[in-house]
Amino acid sequence: MSNHAIPSHKPKLSLTAQELLTDPQWTRFPRSGQRLMGFSRSSLYLLATEGLIATKSLKRHGQKRGIRFVNLPSLTALIESAPS
């Protein structure tokens, strides 16, 4: 049995245009200065880095930058899991 450490956050997966059309549970990150369900863009990046919400990136082959999407059910689950 191996003692390899398991990463604490989920890997960011690549998202295809077809997946976006067939899975409306994903939405774009808000632009700078805007909010999504009360969360700023930087707060969402922090939550994603900590593995608390799922995100995916859509980019063309060879591009360094793409469009970042957040999974709405994972964000809703995070809110629902917070103590009142």
Beta strands, then each sheet from edge to edge (+ up, - down):
strand 1: 13-14
strand 2: 26-28
strand 3: 35-36
strand 4: 39-40
strand 5: 55-58
strand 6: 67-71
sheet 1: 1+ 5+ 6- 2+
sheet 2: 3+ 4-
end
